[in-house]
Amino acid sequence: MNEKKESGATTPYQIIKSIERAGVKQPPGKWHYSDDNYAVIAYLIQQLSGMSVDRYVKQHIFMPANMTSANFGPSFYNNPLHTSSYYNWDGDIVDAPATEDMSQLFGAGDMYMTVEDVYKFDEALLSGQFISKKGVRRLLQKGAGKYGFGMYDFGNYHISRGVLYGYESANVFTKDHTKKVILLTNARDRGSKKAFYMYTRKILRDYGKKLV
């Protein structure tokens, strides 16, 4: 998020005000990825629904899709099955623990789940369980660059990617929605982004059809 954000525990309102203070760095009409956009979306959800974003997502996404392991915030560290975070620094594996209060990640990084639940989310989304199939097509339609509403369009497949400390995820499905690849890791390095894309392409090819 922006460098004007306060450190330590914070509130959604304080995050929104820090985004406002930071201002817009890119000219209108030119795409630039920013986690701040997701914090704004989460704040809008709370204002329009009258519910916390955690409660809203659990009620409208986690429960309908039966995503039983998905949850929010610091409860991750109380889960006996949670993974530790590492970073590969030129061959040395070092701890990469979370240093921010989880409230700093509002709307953009304060959620966790298993591979199975990512798959359940994909199935529910693409089948029209959350929004209409017309809405799904609009969601996956790229705007400026290759990015749409949370997914990159790489020609024959869509991918969403997340990074936080040593954790990294890639959620991929083909344009016809018949093939899906979900990769999660708790140890990354400076080349992990390239490696994730490479492994994704290889797995898709191993299905028997050259897609990328």
N, C-alpha and C positions, 0 to 999 in steps of 0.2 A: 504494500500500500504506500501511500505518499509519505514523504519524509517529515511532514508536519504533524503526523499523528503522535499523540501523547504516549508515553510508555506506561507499563503497569496496567492494572484493571481499568476498564473503560465501559462506556455504555454505547448503545447504537446511536443515540443522539449526538454524543461527543464525536463519534467517528464521522458522522455526516457533516458536522460542523468543521472537522479537520479537513475533509474533502473540499468543502466550500472554500476554506482558507487557502488551500493549495492551488485552486484555480485549474484552468484547462491549459495543458502544455502543448497539445497538438491542435492545429487549425481545424475548424469544423469541416467535416466531410472526408477527413483523412483518418484511416483506421490506425488505432494503437491500442494494444491490449493493456488493460489495467484491472487489477482486482477490485479497485474502488467501485467499478460499475456493479459488481455483484453485491457489495455492501449497500449500495443505493437500492437495488432491486429488493434485497431482504428488508430494508427499512420500509419501502413502499408496501410490501406484503403485510407488514405489521400494522401500518397505518390504515390500510384499506380493509383488512380482515378483522382488526381489533384483537388479534391473537399474536403471541410471540411467534417468530419465524420457526422456532423449534417445534412448537405445538402444531402449527399449520402444516409443516412438512410431514410430521408424523401422522397427522390425521388424513391428509390428502394424498400422500405418496407412500410412506413406509407401510402403513396398515393395509391399504388397498392392494399393494403389490406383495404383501406378506414378507417384507424385508425385516426379518426378525432380529438380525444382529446390528442393524444400522442405528446410529445414535449421534448425539452431539456433544461437543465440549469436553470438559475435564473428566467426564465419566470414563473416557478412554483409558485413563491411567488407573482406574479402579477395576478395569476388566482383567481378570487373571490371564486371559489369552492375548493381551495386547503385545505388540512387537516393539522392540527398542529401535532407535534411529541411529544409523551409522553413515559415515562418509568415507569414501576411498580417496585418500590424499596421496597421490603418486605411489600407490602400492601399500600404503599404511592404512589400515582400517581404524578409524577413530570414532569415538562417540559423537553424535550430533544431536544432543537433546534439545527439546523445545525450550526456548528461552523467553518466549512471550507469554503473557497471560492469555488464555484461550479466548477471552472476550475481545482481544484485539483482532481475532480472525472472523468476526461476525460476517456471515454471508459468504465468506471466501476462505475456507480452510478449516472450519471447526466441525467437520462432519467425518465420520468414519464408518466403514462397513467391510464385509468380506467380499471375495470374488463372487460368491453365489448371489449375494444381494445386488451387486452391480448387474449381474446377468438378469435377475428378476426385474430390476428397474428398466433395463433395455427392452425386455419382453413386454412389460406393461406399457411403456411409452410407445413403442413401435406398433403395438396392436390397437392403439387408440383408447387405452383405458384411462389415461389422464386427460388428454385433449383429443379432438377429432383427428382423423388421419390427414385431413386437409391442413389442420394446424401443425401436425408433425412435419408435413412437407415444407411448410413455411418456416418452421423452426430449423430445419436442416439446410435451408437455402442460404448460400453464402452471400455475404455483403461485400464490402470493400476487402480486397485481399482474398484469403481463403476461409475466413472466419464467418460463422453464422451466429446462431443463438446458443453459444456454448460448445459448438462443435466445429472442427476444421473440415473442410471439403478437400480431400486429396484425390479427386477424380473418380476412382472406383470404390472408395470407402470414406467413411467419416471417422474422425477420432477426436476424443476429448482427453486432455492430459492435465494432470495435477502434480504439483511439486511443493513439498513442505519439509524443510530440514533434510533428513536423509530419506524421507519417504517420496515415492514417485508412483504414479499410476497412469495407465493408458487404457482407455475403453474404446474399442474399435468395432465397427460393423460395416459390412459391405453395402453398396447402394441398394441391392435387392433384399437386404436384411436377412439373408439366409446363412451368413457366416459371421461369427463374432469372435473376437480375441480380447481377453481382459488380462492385463499384466499389472501386478503389484510388486513393489520391492521396498525394502526398508534400508537399503544401502545403495547410494548413488555416487557418481563422480562427475567430473566435468564433461565426460563423453556419454553420459547416460541417455541424454535426449536422442542422440544419433543412434545409440544402441537399441533403444526402445523401438524406433522406427524400423531399424534393420530387422529385429526379431519379429515385429509385426508383419512385415512384408514376407519374411521367410515362412511364417506359420500360415499365412494366407495362401502362399504358393503351394505349400504342402497339402492343401486341400485337393490339389490336382488340377487347378486351373490358374493360369498366370493372370493375376488381376492387376498387378502394379509393375 
